[in-house]
Amino acid sequence: MPINERRKQEKDEMRRNILSVAKGIAAKDGWQNVTIRKICGEICYSAPVIYEYFEGKEQILQAIRMEGIGEIHELFLKVDHKYFQPEKRLLEYGLAWWNFAKRNAELYQVMYNLQGAVCSMGDSQPNTTILDHYHQAFSAINRKAQASEKYRWELCDNFIAIIHGFISLRMVNKIRSGIPNEDQVFANAIQRFIYIINDSNADICQKEN
């Protein structure tokens, strides 16, 4: 292997190691306790080595945030490849977020400035990569959403509030129906929202009345 390529691999590995150590410290002690000094202690390098890769803690958090955004984007692409009904896609988008947050709590906290993982959102705000998925699905099942960008944004706000509201409740153990039921309670909430905004269901209700 050429020397330049080997050095690049070594640098990439070190960068991944720094991010992994930061997430490990956060899982144990919380993001507010993640410091350059602690990271150095874990990887047995001095601070100048860390600063070769990141200017400081905020840049580490930004890199972790981008990692999370990339993972969510891949999950959404898999949903689009597997499912073609917009209603099913919306449900699966919600479940993707739900399960991602359960598996990657520390990553999710960084993505939304939670639990002391505070840094500037900049241009890496999670929603910027995924809103198109929501807009397309809303437009496919709701005529008003298809015609009105303002209404699509309103539906996005509603959908996001349901998804991330439930995730926040779960993180602080405030889902009143209990942990054994939390997955179904979340899925039910998403399905109710989809049912309400779906024009075909609205047409059925009008005919029945």
C-alpha atoms as an extended CHARMM CRD file, in Angstrom:
* protein
*
       209  EXT
         1         1  MET       CA              0.0000000000        0.0000000000        0.0000000000  PROA      1               0.0000000000
         2         2  PRO       CA              1.3730000000        3.4720000000       -0.9160000000  PROA      2               0.0000000000
         3         3  ILE       CA              2.5630000000        5.5590000000        2.0320000000  PROA      3               0.0000000000
         4         4  ASN       CA              0.0930000000        8.3940000000        1.3030000000  PROA      4               0.0000000000
         5         5  GLU       CA             -2.8410000000        6.0010000000        1.2530000000  PROA      5               0.0000000000
         6         6  ARG       CA             -1.7290000000        4.3350000000        4.4680000000  PROA      6               0.0000000000
         7         7  ARG       CA             -1.3750000000        7.7020000000        6.2000000000  PROA      7               0.0000000000
         8         8  LYS       CA             -4.8500000000        8.7000000000        5.0530000000  PROA      8               0.0000000000
         9         9  GLN       CA             -6.2790000000        5.4730000000        6.4750000000  PROA      9               0.0000000000
        10        10  GLU       CA             -4.4720000000        6.0730000000        9.7530000000  PROA      10              0.0000000000
        11        11  LYS       CA             -5.8510000000        9.6180000000        9.9590000000  PROA      11              0.0000000000
        12        12  ASP       CA             -9.3750000000        8.4310000000        9.1600000000  PROA      12              0.0000000000
        13        13  GLU       CA             -9.0820000000        5.7570000000       11.8310000000  PROA      13              0.0000000000
        14        14  MET       CA             -7.8630000000        8.2840000000       14.4010000000  PROA      14              0.0000000000
        15        15  ARG       CA            -10.7130000000       10.6260000000       13.5340000000  PROA      15              0.0000000000
        16        16  ARG       CA            -13.2630000000        7.8260000000       13.9360000000  PROA      16              0.0000000000
        17        17  ASN       CA            -11.6310000000        6.8400000000       17.2170000000  PROA      17              0.0000000000
        18        18  ILE       CA            -11.9350000000       10.3760000000       18.6030000000  PROA      18              0.0000000000
        19        19  LEU       CA            -15.6260000000       10.5050000000       17.7050000000  PROA      19              0.0000000000
        20        20  SER       CA            -16.2430000000        7.0400000000       19.1370000000  PROA      20              0.0000000000
        21        21  VAL       CA            -14.5190000000        7.9400000000       22.4080000000  PROA      21              0.0000000000
        22        22  ALA       CA            -16.5520000000       11.1550000000       22.6660000000  PROA      22              0.0000000000
        23        23  LYS       CA            -19.7880000000        9.1870000000       22.2740000000  PROA      23              0.0000000000
        24        24  GLY       CA            -18.6100000000        6.6430000000       24.8260000000  PROA      24              0.0000000000
        25        25  ILE       CA            -17.9030000000        9.3430000000       27.4140000000  PROA      25              0.0000000000
        26        26  ALA       CA            -21.3170000000       10.8820000000       26.7100000000  PROA      26              0.0000000000
        27        27  ALA       CA            -23.0570000000        7.5260000000       27.1720000000  PROA      27              0.0000000000
        28        28  LYS       CA            -21.4140000000        7.1720000000       30.5710000000  PROA      28              0.0000000000
        29        29  ASP       CA            -21.2790000000       10.7240000000       31.9270000000  PROA      29              0.0000000000
        30        30  GLY       CA            -23.4340000000       12.8930000000       29.6430000000  PROA      30              0.0000000000
        31        31  TRP       CA            -22.4310000000       15.3080000000       26.8980000000  PROA      31              0.0000000000
        32        32  GLN       CA            -21.8370000000       18.1550000000       29.3390000000  PROA      32              0.0000000000
        33        33  ASN       CA            -18.8980000000       16.1360000000       30.6870000000  PROA      33              0.0000000000
        34        34  VAL       CA            -17.2690000000       15.4610000000       27.3310000000  PROA      34              0.0000000000
        35        35  THR       CA            -14.0450000000       17.4900000000       27.1970000000  PROA      35              0.0000000000
        36        36  ILE       CA            -10.8950000000       17.4430000000       25.1140000000  PROA      36              0.0000000000
        37        37  ARG       CA             -8.9710000000       16.4690000000       28.2370000000  PROA      37              0.0000000000
        38        38  LYS       CA            -11.1710000000       13.4170000000       28.8420000000  PROA      38              0.0000000000
        39        39  ILE       CA            -10.9100000000       12.3540000000       25.2370000000  PROA      39              0.0000000000
        40        40  CYS       CA             -7.1260000000       12.6270000000       25.4590000000  PROA      40              0.0000000000
        41        41  GLY       CA             -7.1400000000       10.4670000000       28.5560000000  PROA      41              0.0000000000
        42        42  GLU       CA             -9.1460000000        7.7700000000       26.8060000000  PROA      42              0.0000000000
        43        43  ILE       CA             -7.0620000000        7.5900000000       23.6410000000  PROA      43              0.0000000000
        44        44  CYS       CA             -3.7310000000        8.2250000000       25.4020000000  PROA      44              0.0000000000
        45        45  TYR       CA             -2.7310000000       11.1700000000       23.2250000000  PROA      45              0.0000000000
        46        46  SER       CA             -2.0320000000       14.7910000000       24.0860000000  PROA      46              0.0000000000
        47        47  ALA       CA             -4.3950000000       17.6340000000       23.2170000000  PROA      47              0.0000000000
        48        48  PRO       CA             -2.3470000000       18.8560000000       20.2190000000  PROA      48              0.0000000000
        49        49  VAL       CA             -3.0550000000       15.5290000000       18.5070000000  PROA      49              0.0000000000
        50        50  ILE       CA             -6.8070000000       16.0670000000       18.9170000000  PROA      50              0.0000000000
        51        51  TYR       CA             -6.5130000000       19.5850000000       17.5730000000  PROA      51              0.0000000000
        52        52  GLU       CA             -4.9450000000       18.2200000000       14.3970000000  PROA      52              0.0000000000
        53        53  TYR       CA             -8.3760000000       16.7790000000       13.6310000000  PROA      53              0.0000000000
        54        54  PHE       CA            -10.8260000000       19.1110000000       15.3760000000  PROA      54              0.0000000000
        55        55  GLU       CA            -10.5880000000       22.7300000000       16.5070000000  PROA      55              0.0000000000
        56        56  GLY       CA            -12.5060000000       21.9260000000       19.6850000000  PROA      56              0.0000000000
        57        57  LYS       CA            -15.5060000000       20.1880000000       21.1910000000  PROA      57              0.0000000000
        58        58  GLU       CA            -17.9980000000       21.9920000000       18.9600000000  PROA      58              0.0000000000
        59        59  GLN       CA            -16.3320000000       20.6610000000       15.8170000000  PROA      59              0.0000000000
        60        60  ILE       CA            -16.4440000000       17.1630000000       17.3080000000  PROA      60              0.0000000000
        61        61  LEU       CA            -20.1720000000       17.5540000000       17.9310000000  PROA      61              0.0000000000
        62        62  GLN       CA            -20.6990000000       18.8650000000       14.4140000000  PROA      62              0.0000000000
        63        63  ALA       CA            -18.9420000000       15.8200000000       12.9760000000  PROA      63              0.0000000000
        64        64  ILE       CA            -21.0780000000       13.5050000000       15.0990000000  PROA      64              0.0000000000
        65        65  ARG       CA            -24.1990000000       15.3810000000       14.0060000000  PROA      65              0.0000000000
        66        66  MET       CA            -23.2880000000       14.8940000000       10.3590000000  PROA      66              0.0000000000
        67        67  GLU       CA            -22.7180000000       11.2140000000       11.0590000000  PROA      67              0.0000000000
        68        68  GLY       CA            -26.2570000000       10.9480000000       12.4220000000  PROA      68              0.0000000000
        69        69  ILE       CA            -27.7440000000       12.8560000000        9.4900000000  PROA      69              0.0000000000
        70        70  GLY       CA            -26.0120000000       10.5130000000        7.0940000000  PROA      70              0.0000000000
        71        71  GLU       CA            -27.3890000000        7.4510000000        8.8600000000  PROA      71              0.0000000000
        72        72  ILE       CA            -30.9460000000        8.8110000000        8.8530000000  PROA      72              0.0000000000
        73        73  HSD       CA            -30.6690000000        9.7120000000        5.1960000000  PROA      73              0.0000000000
        74        74  GLU       CA            -29.6160000000        6.1460000000        4.3820000000  PROA      74              0.0000000000
        75        75  LEU       CA            -32.5560000000        4.7740000000        6.3620000000  PROA      75              0.0000000000
        76        76  PHE       CA            -34.9650000000        7.0090000000        4.4560000000  PROA      76              0.0000000000
        77        77  LEU       CA            -33.5340000000        5.8830000000        1.1190000000  PROA      77              0.0000000000
        78        78  LYS       CA            -34.0680000000        2.2710000000        2.1690000000  PROA      78              0.0000000000
        79        79  VAL       CA            -37.6900000000        3.0860000000        3.0460000000  PROA      79              0.0000000000
        80        80  ASP       CA            -38.2260000000        4.6800000000       -0.3780000000  PROA      80              0.0000000000
        81        81  HSD       CA            -36.6810000000        1.6730000000       -2.0960000000  PROA      81              0.0000000000
        82        82  LYS       CA            -38.8090000000       -0.8260000000       -0.1680000000  PROA      82              0.0000000000
        83        83  TYR       CA            -42.1750000000        0.9480000000        0.0300000000  PROA      83              0.0000000000
        84        84  PHE       CA            -44.0880000000        2.8380000000       -2.6370000000  PROA      84              0.0000000000
        85        85  GLN       CA            -47.3160000000        3.8530000000       -0.8770000000  PROA      85              0.0000000000
        86        86  PRO       CA            -46.8600000000        7.3700000000        0.5980000000  PROA      86              0.0000000000
        87        87  GLU       CA            -48.8470000000        6.4350000000        3.7100000000  PROA      87              0.0000000000
        88        88  LYS       CA            -46.5400000000        3.4960000000        4.3950000000  PROA      88              0.0000000000
        89        89  ARG       CA            -43.4840000000        5.6330000000        3.7270000000  PROA      89              0.0000000000
        90        90  LEU       CA            -44.5940000000        8.2320000000        6.2640000000  PROA      90              0.0000000000
        91        91  LEU       CA            -45.1250000000        5.5440000000        8.8860000000  PROA      91              0.0000000000
        92        92  GLU       CA            -41.7220000000        4.0290000000        8.1560000000  PROA      92              0.0000000000
        93        93  TYR       CA            -40.0170000000        7.4370000000        8.2790000000  PROA      93              0.0000000000
        94        94  GLY       CA            -41.4190000000        7.9020000000       11.7640000000  PROA      94              0.0000000000
        95        95  LEU       CA            -40.3910000000        4.4000000000       12.8360000000  PROA      95              0.0000000000
        96        96  ALA       CA            -36.9140000000        4.9820000000       11.4020000000  PROA      96              0.0000000000
        97        97  TRP       CA            -36.4620000000        8.0090000000       13.6680000000  PROA      97              0.0000000000
        98        98  TRP       CA            -37.9480000000        6.1770000000       16.6550000000  PROA      98              0.0000000000
        99        99  ASN       CA            -35.6970000000        3.1390000000       16.3540000000  PROA      99              0.0000000000
       100       100  PHE       CA            -32.6540000000        5.2390000000       15.4900000000  PROA      100             0.0000000000
       101       101  ALA       CA            -33.1030000000        7.2690000000       18.6830000000  PROA      101             0.0000000000
       102       102  LYS       CA            -33.4780000000        4.0790000000       20.7300000000  PROA      102             0.0000000000
       103       103  ARG       CA            -30.3040000000        2.5650000000       19.2910000000  PROA      103             0.0000000000
       104       104  ASN       CA            -28.2520000000        5.7700000000       19.1530000000  PROA      104             0.0000000000
       105       105  ALA       CA            -29.3600000000        7.9650000000       22.0230000000  PROA      105             0.0000000000
       106       106  GLU       CA            -26.0910000000        9.8960000000       22.2120000000  PROA      106             0.0000000000
       107       107  LEU       CA            -26.0700000000       10.4980000000       18.4610000000  PROA      107             0.0000000000
       108       108  TYR       CA            -29.6650000000       11.7170000000       18.5390000000  PROA      108             0.0000000000
       109       109  GLN       CA            -28.9140000000       14.0680000000       21.4340000000  PROA      109             0.0000000000
       110       110  VAL       CA            -26.1700000000       15.7470000000       19.4180000000  PROA      110             0.0000000000
       111       111  MET       CA            -28.4300000000       16.0940000000       16.3940000000  PROA      111             0.0000000000
       112       112  TYR       CA            -30.9570000000       18.0650000000       18.4440000000  PROA      112             0.0000000000
       113       113  ASN       CA            -28.7900000000       19.8270000000       21.0560000000  PROA      113             0.0000000000
       114       114  LEU       CA            -30.1040000000       17.7080000000       23.9110000000  PROA      114             0.0000000000
       115       115  GLN       CA            -28.5760000000       16.6190000000       27.2090000000  PROA      115             0.0000000000
       116       116  GLY       CA            -25.7550000000       19.1410000000       27.1200000000  PROA      116             0.0000000000
       117       117  ALA       CA            -24.7080000000       18.3830000000       23.5220000000  PROA      117             0.0000000000
       118       118  VAL       CA            -24.9990000000       22.0390000000       22.5490000000  PROA      118             0.0000000000
       119       119  CYS       CA            -23.3670000000       23.4750000000       19.4630000000  PROA      119             0.0000000000
       120       120  SER       CA            -24.3530000000       25.5910000000       16.5020000000  PROA      120             0.0000000000
       121       121  MET       CA            -26.6940000000       23.8500000000       14.0540000000  PROA      121             0.0000000000
       122       122  GLY       CA            -25.1530000000       25.7090000000       11.1140000000  PROA      122             0.0000000000
       123       123  ASP       CA            -26.0870000000       24.2070000000        7.7640000000  PROA      123             0.0000000000
       124       124  SER       CA            -26.2230000000       20.6920000000        9.1840000000  PROA      124             0.0000000000
       125       125  GLN       CA            -29.6600000000       20.8860000000       10.7780000000  PROA      125             0.0000000000
       126       126  PRO       CA            -31.1150000000       17.3700000000       10.4640000000  PROA      126             0.0000000000
       127       127  ASN       CA            -34.3540000000       18.4530000000        8.8090000000  PROA      127             0.0000000000
       128       128  THR       CA            -32.6220000000       19.9450000000        5.7680000000  PROA      128             0.0000000000
       129       129  THR       CA            -31.7800000000       16.4730000000        4.4560000000  PROA      129             0.0000000000
       130       130  ILE       CA            -35.1310000000       14.7990000000        4.9680000000  PROA      130             0.0000000000
       131       131  LEU       CA            -37.9070000000       17.3450000000        4.5200000000  PROA      131             0.0000000000
       132       132  ASP       CA            -38.2470000000       16.5450000000        0.8280000000  PROA      132             0.0000000000
       133       133  HSD       CA            -39.2650000000       13.0110000000        1.7600000000  PROA      133             0.0000000000
       134       134  TYR       CA            -42.0850000000       14.3810000000        3.9070000000  PROA      134             0.0000000000
       135       135  HSD       CA            -43.1950000000       16.9410000000        1.3180000000  PROA      135             0.0000000000
       136       136  GLN       CA            -43.4670000000       14.3410000000       -1.4210000000  PROA      136             0.0000000000
       137       137  ALA       CA            -45.5050000000       11.9800000000        0.7190000000  PROA      137             0.0000000000
       138       138  PHE       CA            -47.8540000000       14.7250000000        1.9460000000  PROA      138             0.0000000000
       139       139  SER       CA            -48.4270000000       15.9400000000       -1.6140000000  PROA      139             0.0000000000
       140       140  ALA       CA            -49.3070000000       12.4170000000       -2.7200000000  PROA      140             0.0000000000
       141       141  ILE       CA            -52.0700000000       11.9300000000       -0.1510000000  PROA      141             0.0000000000
       142       142  ASN       CA            -53.4200000000       15.4410000000        0.3720000000  PROA      142             0.0000000000
       143       143  ARG       CA            -54.6250000000       17.7690000000       -2.3950000000  PROA      143             0.0000000000
       144       144  LYS       CA            -54.1710000000       20.9110000000       -0.3170000000  PROA      144             0.0000000000
       145       145  ALA       CA            -50.5840000000       19.9150000000        0.4510000000  PROA      145             0.0000000000
       146       146  GLN       CA            -49.9540000000       19.3630000000       -3.2430000000  PROA      146             0.0000000000
       147       147  ALA       CA            -51.1680000000       22.8740000000       -4.0600000000  PROA      147             0.0000000000
       148       148  SER       CA            -49.8520000000       24.8180000000       -1.0870000000  PROA      148             0.0000000000
       149       149  GLU       CA            -46.2430000000       24.9290000000        0.0590000000  PROA      149             0.0000000000
       150       150  LYS       CA            -47.3520000000       26.7030000000        3.2360000000  PROA      150             0.0000000000
       151       151  TYR       CA            -49.6890000000       23.8300000000        4.0920000000  PROA      151             0.0000000000
       152       152  ARG       CA            -46.9410000000       21.2700000000        3.4180000000  PROA      152             0.0000000000
       153       153  TRP       CA            -44.7660000000       23.0940000000        5.9280000000  PROA      153             0.0000000000
       154       154  GLU       CA            -47.6310000000       23.0280000000        8.4220000000  PROA      154             0.0000000000
       155       155  LEU       CA            -47.9640000000       19.2750000000        7.9970000000  PROA      155             0.0000000000
       156       156  CYS       CA            -44.1930000000       18.9150000000        8.3640000000  PROA      156             0.0000000000
       157       157  ASP       CA            -44.3010000000       20.8010000000       11.6500000000  PROA      157             0.0000000000
       158       158  ASN       CA            -47.1230000000       18.5640000000       12.8900000000  PROA      158             0.0000000000
       159       159  PHE       CA            -45.3580000000       15.3780000000       11.8180000000  PROA      159             0.0000000000
       160       160  ILE       CA            -42.0320000000       16.4250000000       13.2870000000  PROA      160             0.0000000000
       161       161  ALA       CA            -43.6930000000       17.4090000000       16.5690000000  PROA      161             0.0000000000
       162       162  ILE       CA            -45.2750000000       13.9650000000       16.8880000000  PROA      162             0.0000000000
       163       163  ILE       CA            -42.0700000000       12.0910000000       16.0830000000  PROA      163             0.0000000000
       164       164  HSD       CA            -39.6400000000       14.0860000000       18.1650000000  PROA      164             0.0000000000
       165       165  GLY       CA            -42.1320000000       14.8360000000       20.9190000000  PROA      165             0.0000000000
       166       166  PHE       CA            -42.5770000000       11.1150000000       21.5280000000  PROA      166             0.0000000000
       167       167  ILE       CA            -38.8330000000       10.5170000000       21.3600000000  PROA      167             0.0000000000
       168       168  SER       CA            -38.2850000000       13.2620000000       23.9540000000  PROA      168             0.0000000000
       169       169  LEU       CA            -40.9720000000       11.7580000000       26.1900000000  PROA      169             0.0000000000
       170       170  ARG       CA            -39.3390000000        8.3790000000       25.9310000000  PROA      170             0.0000000000
       171       171  MET       CA            -35.9280000000        9.8140000000       26.8530000000  PROA      171             0.0000000000
       172       172  VAL       CA            -37.2950000000       11.1690000000       30.1260000000  PROA      172             0.0000000000
       173       173  ASN       CA            -39.5530000000        8.1620000000       30.8250000000  PROA      173             0.0000000000
       174       174  LYS       CA            -42.7530000000       10.1850000000       30.4770000000  PROA      174             0.0000000000
       175       175  ILE       CA            -44.8140000000        7.9400000000       28.1900000000  PROA      175             0.0000000000
       176       176  ARG       CA            -47.7460000000        7.3980000000       30.5260000000  PROA      176             0.0000000000
       177       177  SER       CA            -48.9940000000        4.2030000000       28.9150000000  PROA      177             0.0000000000
       178       178  GLY       CA            -45.8040000000        2.4500000000       29.9550000000  PROA      178             0.0000000000
       179       179  ILE       CA            -42.5600000000        1.2240000000       28.4430000000  PROA      179             0.0000000000
       180       180  PRO       CA            -43.9650000000       -2.1610000000       27.2960000000  PROA      180             0.0000000000
       181       181  ASN       CA            -46.4430000000       -0.3160000000       25.0720000000  PROA      181             0.0000000000
       182       182  GLU       CA            -44.2820000000        2.5700000000       23.8770000000  PROA      182             0.0000000000
       183       183  ASP       CA            -43.5330000000        1.2160000000       20.3960000000  PROA      183             0.0000000000
       184       184  GLN       CA            -47.2000000000        0.6160000000       19.6240000000  PROA      184             0.0000000000
       185       185  VAL       CA            -48.3040000000        3.9060000000       21.1850000000  PROA      185             0.0000000000
       186       186  PHE       CA            -45.8470000000        5.7550000000       18.9540000000  PROA      186             0.0000000000
       187       187  ALA       CA            -46.9000000000        3.8630000000       15.8250000000  PROA      187             0.0000000000
       188       188  ASN       CA            -50.5610000000        4.5020000000       16.6370000000  PROA      188             0.0000000000
       189       189  ALA       CA            -49.9260000000        8.2480000000       16.9150000000  PROA      189             0.0000000000
       190       190  ILE       CA            -48.2080000000        8.3290000000       13.5170000000  PROA      190             0.0000000000
       191       191  GLN       CA            -50.9780000000        6.2670000000       11.9180000000  PROA      191             0.0000000000
       192       192  ARG       CA            -53.7030000000        8.5250000000       13.3230000000  PROA      192             0.0000000000
       193       193  PHE       CA            -51.9720000000       11.5800000000       11.8930000000  PROA      193             0.0000000000
       194       194  ILE       CA            -51.6190000000        9.9490000000        8.4740000000  PROA      194             0.0000000000
       195       195  TYR       CA            -55.2620000000        8.8610000000        8.5320000000  PROA      195             0.0000000000
       196       196  ILE       CA            -56.4790000000       12.3610000000        9.3680000000  PROA      196             0.0000000000
       197       197  ILE       CA            -54.5700000000       14.1320000000        6.5940000000  PROA      197             0.0000000000
       198       198  ASN       CA            -55.2820000000       11.4850000000        3.9460000000  PROA      198             0.0000000000
       199       199  ASP       CA            -57.8250000000       12.8340000000        1.4450000000  PROA      199             0.0000000000
       200       200  SER       CA            -59.1900000000        9.3770000000        0.6660000000  PROA      200             0.0000000000
       201       201  ASN       CA            -60.2420000000        8.9520000000        4.2880000000  PROA      201             0.0000000000
       202       202  ALA       CA            -61.7340000000       12.4540000000        4.3390000000  PROA      202             0.0000000000
       203       203  ASP       CA            -63.7830000000       11.5870000000        1.2280000000  PROA      203             0.0000000000
       204       204  ILE       CA            -65.0810000000        8.4360000000        2.8910000000  PROA      204             0.0000000000
       205       205  CYS       CA            -66.1300000000       10.3900000000        6.0010000000  PROA      205             0.0000000000
       206       206  GLN       CA            -67.9750000000       12.9680000000        3.8720000000  PROA      206             0.0000000000
       207       207  LYS       CA            -69.8680000000       10.2260000000        2.0250000000  PROA      207             0.0000000000
       208       208  GLU       CA            -70.8380000000        8.5720000000        5.2940000000  PROA      208             0.0000000000
       209       209  ASN       CA            -72.1890000000       11.8660000000        6.6050000000  PROA      209             0.0000000000
